[in-house]
Amino acid sequence: MSKLYYTAPEQKIFDEVQVRAIELWYEIDTDDNKYGYASGKSRIVRSLKNVQDNFMCIVSMFDHNNQMRLANKLGGDARDAIRERIIDGGGGTEAFIF
């Protein structure tokens, strides 16, 4: 591991992932927010700054199915940045979403 996982991406990539993640939490919120779980996650994502591994923390907040939904909302540069960090962090490529 080269520490890329813990390195903040370019601001425009972070902003894109943050905005799309918040959009997705709002979609989830309308489907299943009986206990405020999704709206709470949205507030957390909104509060994060582009430092260290916050970028990957946003991605890891979603389960596999919702990571696929997030990936479909992102452009190529953001998906590449996530993929590179997953690989650097030791993640396998057999079931790649990003």
N, CA, C and O atoms as CSV, one atom per row, in Angstrom:
chain,resi,resn,atom,element,x,y,z
A,1,MET,N,N,0.848,-1.179,0.000
A,1,MET,CA,C,0.000,0.000,0.000
A,1,MET,C,C,0.890,1.236,0.000
A,1,MET,O,O,1.825,1.339,0.794
A,2,SER,N,N,0.590,2.179,-0.901
A,2,SER,CA,C,1.427,3.361,-1.069
A,2,SER,C,C,0.880,4.603,-0.360
A,2,SER,O,O,1.439,5.689,-0.513
A,3,LYS,N,N,-0.177,4.463,0.395
A,3,LYS,CA,C,-0.827,5.575,1.097
A,3,LYS,C,C,-1.768,6.378,0.196
A,3,LYS,O,O,-2.334,7.374,0.646
A,4,LEU,N,N,-1.947,5.974,-1.057
A,4,LEU,CA,C,-2.891,6.676,-1.919
A,4,LEU,C,C,-4.282,6.665,-1.305
A,4,LEU,O,O,-5.003,7.660,-1.382
A,5,TYR,N,N,-4.663,5.554,-0.698
A,5,TYR,CA,C,-5.979,5.430,-0.079
A,5,TYR,C,C,-6.234,6.587,0.893
A,5,TYR,O,O,-7.362,7.067,1.009
A,6,TYR,N,N,-5.191,7.027,1.583
A,6,TYR,CA,C,-5.315,8.081,2.588
A,6,TYR,C,C,-4.992,9.466,2.053
A,6,TYR,O,O,-4.874,10.420,2.821
A,7,THR,N,N,-4.849,9.577,0.743
A,7,THR,CA,C,-4.509,10.849,0.119
A,7,THR,C,C,-5.766,11.464,-0.497
A,7,THR,O,O,-6.487,10.808,-1.249
A,8,ALA,N,N,-6.012,12.708,-0.171
A,8,ALA,CA,C,-7.187,13.399,-0.709
A,8,ALA,C,C,-7.047,13.568,-2.223
A,8,ALA,O,O,-5.950,13.836,-2.713
A,9,PRO,N,N,-8.143,13.414,-2.968
A,9,PRO,CA,C,-8.105,13.625,-4.417
A,9,PRO,C,C,-8.171,15.115,-4.743
A,9,PRO,O,O,-8.237,15.959,-3.849
A,10,GLU,N,N,-8.153,15.418,-6.027
A,10,GLU,CA,C,-8.375,16.802,-6.445
A,10,GLU,C,C,-9.730,17.269,-5.890
A,10,GLU,O,O,-10.661,16.477,-5.739
A,11,GLN,N,N,-9.816,18.551,-5.596
A,11,GLN,CA,C,-11.036,19.084,-4.996
A,11,GLN,C,C,-12.270,18.825,-5.867
A,11,GLN,O,O,-13.335,18.493,-5.347
A,12,LYS,N,N,-12.130,18.976,-7.191
A,12,LYS,CA,C,-13.304,18.795,-8.064
A,12,LYS,C,C,-13.822,17.355,-8.013
A,12,LYS,O,O,-15.025,17.124,-8.136
A,13,ILE,N,N,-12.927,16.397,-7.834
A,13,ILE,CA,C,-13.347,14.991,-7.732
A,13,ILE,C,C,-14.033,14.757,-6.393
A,13,ILE,O,O,-15.076,14.104,-6.335
A,14,PHE,N,N,-13.462,15.280,-5.329
A,14,PHE,CA,C,-14.095,15.160,-4.014
A,14,PHE,C,C,-15.492,15.770,-4.045
A,14,PHE,O,O,-16.454,15.167,-3.569
A,15,ASP,N,N,-15.593,16.969,-4.608
A,15,ASP,CA,C,-16.883,17.666,-4.661
A,15,ASP,C,C,-17.917,16.843,-5.417
A,15,ASP,O,O,-19.070,16.753,-4.993
A,16,GLU,N,N,-17.514,16.242,-6.533
A,16,GLU,CA,C,-18.445,15.430,-7.316
A,16,GLU,C,C,-18.948,14.241,-6.503
A,16,GLU,O,O,-20.148,13.970,-6.473
A,17,VAL,N,N,-18.039,13.537,-5.847
A,17,VAL,CA,C,-18.444,12.371,-5.053
A,17,VAL,C,C,-19.322,12.810,-3.892
A,17,VAL,O,O,-20.316,12.150,-3.586
A,18,GLN,N,N,-18.975,13.899,-3.249
A,18,GLN,CA,C,-19.763,14.385,-2.126
A,18,GLN,C,C,-21.188,14.746,-2.566
A,18,GLN,O,O,-22.158,14.355,-1.917
A,19,VAL,N,N,-21.309,15.485,-3.658
A,19,VAL,CA,C,-22.628,15.895,-4.146
A,19,VAL,C,C,-23.459,14.679,-4.565
A,19,VAL,O,O,-24.639,14.585,-4.227
A,20,ARG,N,N,-22.853,13.766,-5.288
A,20,ARG,CA,C,-23.591,12.582,-5.760
A,20,ARG,C,C,-23.975,11.668,-4.597
A,20,ARG,O,O,-25.045,11.060,-4.609
A,21,ALA,N,N,-23.109,11.573,-3.601
A,21,ALA,CA,C,-23.433,10.762,-2.423
A,21,ALA,C,C,-24.613,11.370,-1.662
A,21,ALA,O,O,-25.503,10.646,-1.216
A,22,ILE,N,N,-24.620,12.677,-1.515
A,22,ILE,CA,C,-25.741,13.337,-0.839
A,22,ILE,C,C,-27.029,13.108,-1.628
A,22,ILE,O,O,-28.074,12.823,-1.042
A,23,GLU,N,N,-26.958,13.232,-2.951
A,23,GLU,CA,C,-28.131,12.953,-3.784
A,23,GLU,C,C,-28.634,11.535,-3.547
A,23,GLU,O,O,-29.838,11.309,-3.420
A,24,LEU,N,N,-27.712,10.587,-3.489
A,24,LEU,CA,C,-28.099,9.195,-3.287
A,24,LEU,C,C,-28.700,8.984,-1.906
A,24,LEU,O,O,-29.671,8.240,-1.767
A,25,TRP,N,N,-28.145,9.619,-0.888
A,25,TRP,CA,C,-28.743,9.483,0.441
A,25,TRP,C,C,-30.154,10.067,0.462
A,25,TRP,O,O,-31.024,9.542,1.157
A,26,TYR,N,N,-30.395,11.143,-0.286
A,26,TYR,CA,C,-31.759,11.666,-0.368
A,26,TYR,C,C,-32.690,10.672,-1.045
A,26,TYR,O,O,-33.844,10.534,-0.639
A,27,GLU,N,N,-32.210,9.978,-2.069
A,27,GLU,CA,C,-33.015,8.938,-2.720
A,27,GLU,C,C,-33.309,7.810,-1.742
A,27,GLU,O,O,-34.440,7.329,-1.666
A,28,ILE,N,N,-32.307,7.394,-1.004
A,28,ILE,CA,C,-32.485,6.327,-0.015
A,28,ILE,C,C,-33.414,6.815,1.088
A,28,ILE,O,O,-34.240,6.059,1.599
A,29,ASP,N,N,-33.270,8.086,1.449
A,29,ASP,CA,C,-34.071,8.699,2.501
A,29,ASP,C,C,-35.558,8.569,2.205
A,29,ASP,O,O,-36.349,8.298,3.108
A,30,THR,N,N,-35.940,8.758,0.961
A,30,THR,CA,C,-37.357,8.664,0.620
A,30,THR,C,C,-37.833,7.217,0.630
A,30,THR,O,O,-39.017,6.951,0.839
A,31,ASP,N,N,-36.915,6.284,0.406
A,31,ASP,CA,C,-37.265,4.859,0.403
A,31,ASP,C,C,-37.317,4.276,1.810
A,31,ASP,O,O,-38.220,3.501,2.125
A,32,ASP,N,N,-36.366,4.637,2.650
A,32,ASP,CA,C,-36.216,3.970,3.934
A,32,ASP,C,C,-35.558,4.890,4.950
A,32,ASP,O,O,-34.341,4.851,5.135
A,33,ASN,N,N,-36.353,5.709,5.603
A,33,ASN,CA,C,-35.787,6.601,6.612
A,33,ASN,C,C,-36.626,6.555,7.881
A,33,ASN,O,O,-36.831,7.567,8.553
A,34,LYS,N,N,-37.095,5.380,8.185
A,34,LYS,CA,C,-37.961,5.230,9.338
A,34,LYS,C,C,-37.313,5.749,10.626
A,34,LYS,O,O,-37.990,6.337,11.470
A,35,TYR,N,N,-36.034,5.537,10.770
A,35,TYR,CA,C,-35.333,5.960,11.981
A,35,TYR,C,C,-34.328,7.081,11.732
A,35,TYR,O,O,-33.488,7.350,12.590
A,36,GLY,N,N,-34.398,7.740,10.572
A,36,GLY,CA,C,-33.518,8.854,10.276
A,36,GLY,C,C,-32.114,8.455,9.875
A,36,GLY,O,O,-31.220,9.300,9.837
A,37,TYR,N,N,-31.902,7.181,9.575
A,37,TYR,CA,C,-30.567,6.687,9.229
A,37,TYR,C,C,-30.000,7.386,8.004
A,37,TYR,O,O,-28.877,7.891,8.041
A,38,ALA,N,N,-30.761,7.419,6.924
A,38,ALA,CA,C,-30.271,7.999,5.672
A,38,ALA,C,C,-30.041,9.498,5.797
A,38,ALA,O,O,-29.040,10.009,5.295
A,39,SER,N,N,-30.941,10.207,6.450
A,39,SER,CA,C,-30.745,11.647,6.600
A,39,SER,C,C,-29.545,11.947,7.488
A,39,SER,O,O,-28.862,12.949,7.278
A,40,GLY,N,N,-29.279,11.104,8.466
A,40,GLY,CA,C,-28.095,11.261,9.303
A,40,GLY,C,C,-26.813,11.072,8.500
A,40,GLY,O,O,-25.847,11.813,8.676
A,41,LYS,N,N,-26.812,10.073,7.615
A,41,LYS,CA,C,-25.646,9.830,6.760
A,41,LYS,C,C,-25.413,11.025,5.829
A,41,LYS,O,O,-24.272,11.425,5.600
A,42,SER,N,N,-26.481,11.582,5.305
A,42,SER,CA,C,-26.372,12.748,4.426
A,42,SER,C,C,-25.724,13.918,5.155
A,42,SER,O,O,-24.884,14.618,4.589
A,43,ARG,N,N,-26.108,14.127,6.393
A,43,ARG,CA,C,-25.513,15.213,7.188
A,43,ARG,C,C,-24.023,14.974,7.412
A,43,ARG,O,O,-23.229,15.914,7.365
A,44,ILE,N,N,-23.644,13.733,7.652
A,44,ILE,CA,C,-22.231,13.412,7.853
A,44,ILE,C,C,-21.442,13.702,6.586
A,44,ILE,O,O,-20.394,14.346,6.640
A,45,VAL,N,N,-21.942,13.227,5.440
A,45,VAL,CA,C,-21.247,13.444,4.165
A,45,VAL,C,C,-21.085,14.933,3.902
A,45,VAL,O,O,-20.019,15.376,3.476
A,46,ARG,N,N,-22.124,15.701,4.149
A,46,ARG,CA,C,-22.099,17.144,3.909
A,46,ARG,C,C,-21.025,17.832,4.766
A,46,ARG,O,O,-20.451,18.838,4.349
A,47,SER,N,N,-20.757,17.298,5.945
A,47,SER,CA,C,-19.818,17.941,6.867
A,47,SER,C,C,-18.350,17.612,6.581
A,47,SER,O,O,-17.461,18.271,7.120
A,48,LEU,N,N,-18.081,16.610,5.747
A,48,LEU,CA,C,-16.704,16.179,5.509
A,48,LEU,C,C,-15.938,17.148,4.608
A,48,LEU,O,O,-16.486,17.713,3.662
A,49,LYS,N,N,-14.689,17.319,4.922
A,49,LYS,CA,C,-13.774,18.139,4.118
A,49,LYS,C,C,-12.861,17.208,3.329
A,49,LYS,O,O,-12.749,16.023,3.641
A,50,ASN,N,N,-12.214,17.752,2.310
A,50,ASN,CA,C,-11.335,16.972,1.438
A,50,ASN,C,C,-9.949,16.831,2.074
A,50,ASN,O,O,-8.981,17.460,1.646
A,51,VAL,N,N,-9.886,16.000,3.092
A,51,VAL,CA,C,-8.618,15.711,3.769
A,51,VAL,C,C,-8.496,14.205,3.978
A,51,VAL,O,O,-9.494,13.497,4.117
A,52,GLN,N,N,-7.274,13.741,3.998
A,52,GLN,CA,C,-6.928,12.350,4.257
A,52,GLN,C,C,-7.855,11.386,3.515
A,52,GLN,O,O,-8.001,11.493,2.297
A,53,ASP,N,N,-8.478,10.453,4.225
A,53,ASP,CA,C,-9.291,9.423,3.571
A,53,ASP,C,C,-10.794,9.716,3.622
A,53,ASP,O,O,-11.602,8.803,3.452
A,54,ASN,N,N,-11.177,10.970,3.854
A,54,ASN,CA,C,-12.609,11.305,3.875
A,54,ASN,C,C,-13.301,10.934,2.567
A,54,ASN,O,O,-14.467,10.540,2.566
A,55,PHE,N,N,-12.587,11.058,1.469
A,55,PHE,CA,C,-13.103,10.695,0.148
A,55,PHE,C,C,-13.578,9.244,0.154
A,55,PHE,O,O,-14.688,8.943,-0.285
A,56,MET,N,N,-12.738,8.360,0.650
A,56,MET,CA,C,-13.079,6.943,0.673
A,56,MET,C,C,-14.079,6.616,1.781
A,56,MET,O,O,-14.823,5.641,1.679
A,57,CYS,N,N,-14.099,7.418,2.825
A,57,CYS,CA,C,-15.113,7.228,3.865
A,57,CYS,C,C,-16.503,7.425,3.287
A,57,CYS,O,O,-17.435,6.699,3.634
A,58,ILE,N,N,-16.644,8.408,2.405
A,58,ILE,CA,C,-17.940,8.647,1.760
A,58,ILE,C,C,-18.373,7.405,0.991
A,58,ILE,O,O,-19.519,6.969,1.099
A,59,VAL,N,N,-17.463,6.843,0.222
A,59,VAL,CA,C,-17.777,5.655,-0.582
A,59,VAL,C,C,-18.121,4.477,0.316
A,59,VAL,O,O,-19.064,3.734,0.044
A,60,SER,N,N,-17.357,4.311,1.378
A,60,SER,CA,C,-17.545,3.136,2.239
A,60,SER,C,C,-18.811,3.204,3.089
A,60,SER,O,O,-19.176,2.214,3.722
A,61,MET,N,N,-19.476,4.334,3.114
A,61,MET,CA,C,-20.724,4.446,3.868
A,61,MET,C,C,-21.871,3.668,3.204
A,61,MET,O,O,-22.895,3.396,3.831
A,62,PHE,N,N,-21.682,3.320,1.943
A,62,PHE,CA,C,-22.728,2.631,1.193
A,62,PHE,C,C,-22.475,1.129,1.137
A,62,PHE,O,O,-21.329,0.682,1.093
A,63,ASP,N,N,-23.555,0.360,1.140
A,63,ASP,CA,C,-23.424,-1.073,0.916
A,63,ASP,C,C,-23.153,-1.319,-0.572
A,63,ASP,O,O,-23.153,-0.387,-1.376
A,64,HIS,N,N,-22.927,-2.567,-0.917
A,64,HIS,CA,C,-22.541,-2.928,-2.287
A,64,HIS,C,C,-23.544,-2.415,-3.324
A,64,HIS,O,O,-23.148,-1.821,-4.327
A,65,ASN,N,N,-24.819,-2.638,-3.090
A,65,ASN,CA,C,-25.843,-2.211,-4.058
A,65,ASN,C,C,-25.859,-0.694,-4.235
A,65,ASN,O,O,-25.987,-0.200,-5.356
A,66,ASN,N,N,-25.731,0.030,-3.153
A,66,ASN,CA,C,-25.747,1.487,-3.254
A,66,ASN,C,C,-24.421,2.042,-3.756
A,66,ASN,O,O,-24.392,3.147,-4.298
A,67,GLN,N,N,-23.322,1.309,-3.592
A,67,GLN,CA,C,-22.074,1.708,-4.236
A,67,GLN,C,C,-22.235,1.630,-5.752
A,67,GLN,O,O,-21.695,2.463,-6.481
A,68,MET,N,N,-22.978,0.631,-6.226
A,68,MET,CA,C,-23.247,0.543,-7.671
A,68,MET,C,C,-24.069,1.740,-8.123
A,68,MET,O,O,-23.810,2.305,-9.185
A,69,ARG,N,N,-25.043,2.126,-7.336
A,69,ARG,CA,C,-25.855,3.300,-7.677
A,69,ARG,C,C,-24.995,4.558,-7.694
A,69,ARG,O,O,-25.142,5.402,-8.578
A,70,LEU,N,N,-24.098,4.685,-6.716
A,70,LEU,CA,C,-23.196,5.828,-6.668
A,70,LEU,C,C,-22.282,5.838,-7.885
A,70,LEU,O,O,-22.103,6.880,-8.516
A,71,ALA,N,N,-21.705,4.698,-8.219
A,71,ALA,CA,C,-20.797,4.608,-9.368
A,71,ALA,C,C,-21.494,5.069,-10.642
A,71,ALA,O,O,-20.883,5.732,-11.480
A,72,ASN,N,N,-22.756,4.724,-10.787
A,72,ASN,CA,C,-23.511,5.115,-11.981
A,72,ASN,C,C,-23.767,6.616,-12.054
A,72,ASN,O,O,-24.082,7.136,-13.125
A,73,LYS,N,N,-23.638,7.306,-10.948
A,73,LYS,CA,C,-23.843,8.752,-10.914
A,73,LYS,C,C,-22.549,9.533,-11.186
A,73,LYS,O,O,-22.585,10.743,-11.407
A,74,LEU,N,N,-21.410,8.834,-11.169
A,74,LEU,CA,C,-20.112,9.505,-11.240
A,74,LEU,C,C,-19.513,9.478,-12.637
A,74,LEU,O,O,-19.784,8.580,-13.434
A,75,GLY,N,N,-18.693,10.485,-12.913
A,75,GLY,CA,C,-17.925,10.522,-14.147
A,75,GLY,C,C,-16.693,9.631,-14.045
A,75,GLY,O,O,-16.386,9.087,-12.984
A,76,GLY,N,N,-16.002,9.494,-15.155
A,76,GLY,CA,C,-14.853,8.607,-15.244
A,76,GLY,C,C,-13.709,8.960,-14.317
A,76,GLY,O,O,-13.094,8.064,-13.738
A,77,ASP,N,N,-13.405,10.241,-14.159
A,77,ASP,CA,C,-12.297,10.638,-13.296
A,77,ASP,C,C,-12.550,10.257,-11.840
A,77,ASP,O,O,-11.650,9.776,-11.151
A,78,ALA,N,N,-13.762,10.471,-11.387
A,78,ALA,CA,C,-14.097,10.122,-10.003
A,78,ALA,C,C,-14.060,8.611,-9.805
A,78,ALA,O,O,-13.532,8.128,-8.804
A,79,ARG,N,N,-14.612,7.877,-10.741
A,79,ARG,CA,C,-14.589,6.408,-10.648
A,79,ARG,C,C,-13.155,5.898,-10.652
A,79,ARG,O,O,-12.819,4.989,-9.892
A,80,ASP,N,N,-12.305,6.474,-11.501
A,80,ASP,CA,C,-10.894,6.069,-11.545
A,80,ASP,C,C,-10.201,6.342,-10.213
A,80,ASP,O,O,-9.435,5.509,-9.728
A,81,ALA,N,N,-10.468,7.502,-9.624
A,81,ALA,CA,C,-9.835,7.862,-8.350
A,81,ALA,C,C,-10.240,6.888,-7.249
A,81,ALA,O,O,-9.416,6.505,-6.418
A,82,ILE,N,N,-11.497,6.494,-7.243
A,82,ILE,CA,C,-11.971,5.529,-6.251
A,82,ILE,C,C,-11.332,4.168,-6.498
A,82,ILE,O,O,-10.828,3.537,-5.570
A,83,ARG,N,N,-11.354,3.719,-7.746
A,83,ARG,CA,C,-10.777,2.411,-8.101
A,83,ARG,C,C,-9.309,2.322,-7.693
A,83,ARG,O,O,-8.882,1.327,-7.109
A,84,GLU,N,N,-8.538,3.367,-8.003
A,84,GLU,CA,C,-7.115,3.378,-7.653
A,84,GLU,C,C,-6.917,3.268,-6.148
A,84,GLU,O,O,-6.002,2.581,-5.693
A,85,ARG,N,N,-7.747,3.924,-5.385
A,85,ARG,CA,C,-7.611,3.885,-3.930
A,85,ARG,C,C,-8.052,2.544,-3.362
A,85,ARG,O,O,-7.475,2.070,-2.384
A,86,ILE,N,N,-9.056,1.932,-3.954
A,86,ILE,CA,C,-9.469,0.598,-3.505
A,86,ILE,C,C,-8.341,-0.397,-3.735
A,86,ILE,O,O,-8.021,-1.190,-2.849
A,87,ILE,N,N,-7.746,-0.362,-4.902
A,87,ILE,CA,C,-6.632,-1.258,-5.210
A,87,ILE,C,C,-5.471,-0.999,-4.257
A,87,ILE,O,O,-4.889,-1.938,-3.715
A,88,ASP,N,N,-5.132,0.277,-4.050
A,88,ASP,CA,C,-4.033,0.637,-3.156
A,88,ASP,C,C,-4.304,0.167,-1.730
A,88,ASP,O,O,-3.381,-0.214,-1.010
A,89,GLY,N,N,-5.558,0.194,-1.332
A,89,GLY,CA,C,-5.930,-0.225,0.020
A,89,GLY,C,C,-6.002,-1.730,0.197
A,89,GLY,O,O,-6.267,-2.215,1.297
A,90,GLY,N,N,-5.765,-2.481,-0.887
A,90,GLY,CA,C,-5.760,-3.938,-0.800
A,90,GLY,C,C,-7.038,-4.595,-1.268
A,90,GLY,O,O,-7.198,-5.808,-1.140
A,91,GLY,N,N,-7.955,-3.800,-1.812
A,91,GLY,CA,C,-9.203,-4.356,-2.301
A,91,GLY,C,C,-9.004,-5.151,-3.577
A,91,GLY,O,O,-8.198,-4.783,-4.431
A,92,GLY,N,N,-9.727,-6.221,-3.698
A,92,GLY,CA,C,-9.630,-7.054,-4.890
A,92,GLY,C,C,-10.380,-6.455,-6.064
A,92,GLY,O,O,-11.223,-5.573,-5.898
A,93,THR,N,N,-10.066,-6.940,-7.236
A,93,THR,CA,C,-10.685,-6.414,-8.456
A,93,THR,C,C,-11.717,-7.358,-9.042
A,93,THR,O,O,-12.288,-7.068,-10.093
A,94,GLU,N,N,-11.968,-8.482,-8.386
A,94,GLU,CA,C,-12.863,-9.481,-8.969
A,94,GLU,C,C,-14.318,-9.009,-9.097
A,94,GLU,O,O,-15.014,-9.433,-10.020
A,95,ALA,N,N,-14.774,-8.174,-8.228
A,95,ALA,CA,C,-16.164,-7.701,-8.291
A,95,ALA,C,C,-16.179,-6.174,-8.332
A,95,ALA,O,O,-16.898,-5.527,-7.571
A,96,PHE,N,N,-15.389,-5.621,-9.215
A,96,PHE,CA,C,-15.229,-4.169,-9.229
A,96,PHE,C,C,-16.486,-3.435,-9.637
A,96,PHE,O,O,-17.153,-3.790,-10.609
A,97,ILE,N,N,-16.791,-2.416,-8.881
A,97,ILE,CA,C,-17.927,-1.545,-9.159
A,97,ILE,C,C,-17.440,-0.282,-9.853
A,97,ILE,O,O,-18.072,0.200,-10.793
A,98,PHE,N,N,-16.319,0.252,-9.391
A,98,PHE,CA,C,-15.826,1.541,-9.873
A,98,PHE,C,C,-14.830,1.326,-10.934
A,98,PHE,O,O,-14.289,2.289,-11.477
